[in-house]
Amino acid sequence: MEFGIQFFPDVGPQHKAADVYFNECLALVDLVDRYGYGHVRIVEHYFHYYGGYSPNPMIFLAAAAQRTKTARLVSGAVLPAFNHPLKVAAENIGVARFISDDPFTMLKMQRYGISFNMDGIWSGNMYAGGAGAILPNKVTSKHNMRYVPKMNGLEMVKRIREQLDRNGYKDVEMKIIGDVPWSKMSYDTDIARAMTDAYTQFNIPHGEPAHYASILGGYWPAYLFSNQDVGQRVAPVSMPIGMGGAGHGGNAHAANEYYIIEGAGKVYGMAGAEKVAATIIYNFAGKN
């Protein structure tokens, strides 16, 4: 059995000031890891002493996150009447504001939009010795572009070069590290059907497969193999691709990228992911 602590501020200013109340709450959070409590929870209430000190649970939970390394942080409720879904999502992942307030626009941009991202930037006084007041004469930044079907990566680089020159930045040097053209896959193939059959066999919820060729996500050279439309056909290789599986990870390509090794409940760990992958292969071979 696991235990946690819940905060429900049912006091008003005449009984205890808000700063005093929350300082006491945070003092209790300091004890959570020491005594093995599993979660910290706070409610959302408005305009009344009964819970009214907590109109935004995320603010308190952000402070609590600095004081515990093991406890789960839980909001007792997030009221849809007072919170736009994108606002709730943004606060939970540390984003002040998304590029759009419309959920459909966000979904469309994520799935079908293009992006120009800065992966890193570095500069500075790298000279041995010398005065510290010398300004660096070079700044290097690294970028990646994600683009969609019917676009050409090398053509996009050419357009960026033209834009830089047109605005007086001819001294900016560009170096192409690599280009991975777009590609598509179809769910109307034996390997894709083997994959969706495995989801059913393992009771993994899944949507209806698309009835048209869909964009293959991720930064990998599927264009070299896919039997569907690709941005660049470089070899006479054409095979169906099924992209999917079980298991869970996140923060891909980041310093804090993770993958679940030991799953629990509905979250598959590495062993469960391996079983699903083996089942897909057995289904494809007609052994199941």
N, C-alpha and C positions, 0 to 999 in steps of 0.2 A: 504494500500500500504506500502511495506517495502522498506527501503533505505539502501545502504551499501557504502563502499568506495573501489575504485579500484586503484591499483598502476601500472602505465605503464611508466617505466623510459625511457623517450625519450631524455635523455641528455647524453653527453659524458664527459670524464674527463676534457676537456678544459672548460666545463661550470660549472660542479659541481662534486666534488670528491664522490666516491661511499659511503664512510663512512658518509659523510655529508648528502647525499640523504637518506640513510636508517635510520639514526638517526631522520631525519625529519619525515619519514614515521612512525616510531615507536612512535614518539610523537603524531601523529594523531591517531594511534591505541589506545593510552591511553585515548582518548576522546570518543571512540566508545560506551562504556557502558553508560557513562554519558548522551549522547544525543540519545540513543536508536537506533543506527544503527544495522542492522541485519547481515551484513557479511563483511568480509575483503577479498579482492581478489587481486591476483597478477599474472602476465603473465609469460611465459617461452620464452625467446628469446636468440639468440646467436650472438656474433661477430659483433655487429653493435650498434651504439648509439641508434637506434630505438628499445628500449627494452632490449638492450644487457647487462644491469646491472643485469639482473635476469635470469641466466642460470639454476637455481635450485629453483623453488618457495617454495619447502618444507623447505629450510633453513630459509627463511624469515617468513613463516607461523609458524614455530616452535618458533621463537622469538615473533611473534604476540600472540601466544597462552598463553604466560606468562603475557600478558597485558589485556586480555579480558576474561570474564567469560560467556558471553552470545552470542557473535557473531559467526556465522559459518565461518570457514576458507576455502577458495575456491581457487583452482589453475585455472588460466584462460585457461591453456592448459598444457597437458603433452604429449610431442611429442614422439610417438612410435619409430621414427627413432633413437632417442638418449637415450631411456630408455627401459631396459628389463622389462617385466611385473612383474617379481618377485622383481626387485629392487624398482619399484614404490610401490608395496604392502608392502615391508619391511620398506620403509621410512615412509609410512603412519601409520604403527602400531608400529613403534619404534624398529624394528629389524635391526641390522647392516648387517647381512647376514644369509640367510637360509642355511640349511644343504646341499641343492642341488640347482643348478642353472637351473635345468630342470623342467618345470612346471608339466610334466607328472609324473616324479619321486616324486615330492612333493605331488601330488594328490594321487598317489598310496601309499606312505608312510602314509599319513594322514588317508586314508580309510582302508588300509589293513596291515599297519606296526605295529610293537610293540614298546613300549617306556618304559624307566625306568626313572622316574621323581623324583626330590627332592622337596617335599612339604615344608620343613622347616628344620632348623638346629639351635640348641641352646646350649649354654654352658656359662661358666663364673665363677667368684668368688662369690659364693652364701653364704659364711660363714658370720655370724654376727661378727663384729669386725675383728681382725686379720689384717695381713699385706696385702696391695694391690698387692704386688709382687708375691703372691702365684699363681701359674698357676693352672687352672682347671684340675682336674683329670678325667673328664668325658665329653664327647660330645655326644649329642643325635641328630639324624637326622631321619626324617620321609620321606618315599618314597612310591610311588604307581607305579605299573606296569600295562600297558594296553597290552593285548595279544590277539591273534586271534584264530579262530577255530583250533581244533586238538592240541592245547597247553594246558598244565595243570599248574595252578598257583602254587600249592604246590610242584610240580616237579621243577618248576623254582626256587623257594626258596631253595630247596635242592641243586640245581646246584650252586647258589650263595654262599651257605654255604661252599660247596666244594672248590670253587674258593678262598674264603677268607682264608680257612685253608691252601690251597696249597701255598699261598703267604705270610704265616707267620702272619696272623691276627686272630689266634684262640681266642684271648681275646675279639674280637668284638662279642657282644651279638645281637641276632636277635629275634624279637617278631612279630608274625603275628597277625595283628588286624582283618583282614577279607579277604575273597576270594569270588569273584563273577565270576563264570564260564561264558564262552561265550554262546551265543544263537543266533538263526536265526528266521526270520519271512518270510512268503510268502505273496505276493500281490494277489495270486489267492484264496482269501477267501472273504466271505460276508462282514466282517468288514473292510477289506482293500479296497474293491470296494466301500463301503459306504463312506469311507474317500475320495477317489479320485473323486467320484461323487459330494461330498460337495465342493471340490476345483472348479469343473466346475460350480456348481450352484452360487458360489460367485465370479466367474471370477478371481480366483487366478491362475496365471500361474504355471504349473507343468510339469515335464517331464513324459515320458512314464514309467509306473511301470516296474520294473525288472521282467523278466519271469523265475526267479529262486529264490530260498531261499536266502535272503540277511542277512548280519550281522546286528544285533540289536545293535546300538550304545548306549553310555551312561552307567553310573554306576548304574544299578538297577537290581534286581534279576529276570529278565525275564526268566532265565533258570528254575525257579520253575514252570512256567506255559506254556511255548511255546509248540505247537504241532509239531514244526520242530526240527532239530538237536540241541542239547544242550551239553555243556561241562560236565554236571553232572545231571543225572536224579535222584531226591531224593524222588519223590512222584508220585503216579499215576494220576497226573493232566496234562491234555493236551488240550490246547485251542488255537485258532488262535489269533494272536496279530496284531493290526494295529497301527503303530507308526507314528504320524503326527498331523497336526493341523495348526491353524493360530496364529497370535500374534507375538511379537518380543521381544527378550531379548538378553543378552550377558554376557560375562565374568563369566560364571558359576563357582561356588565354590570359587570365589574370593571376596575380601573385597569390590570391586566396582561392584559386580554383579547387574544387573538391569533388569527391565521388563517394557515395555511401558504400561502405564495405559490408557492414552488418545491417541488414534491413529489419524492419519490424512492421507488423500490421499490413497496410496496403503499399508500403514503400519497399521495393525489392532491393536487396543488397547485391553484392557481386555474385554470390552463388545463385541467387534467383535469376539474375540477368543471364548467367551462363546457361541455366536450364531452359530459359525462353529461347535463347539463340540456338541451342541444340534442337529444340522442338521445331523451330522454323526450318532448320535443315532437314529434319526427319519428315516434316510435312511436305517439303519440296521434293524429297526423294520418294514420296508415296509410301513411307513406312508407318505412318500413323493413320 
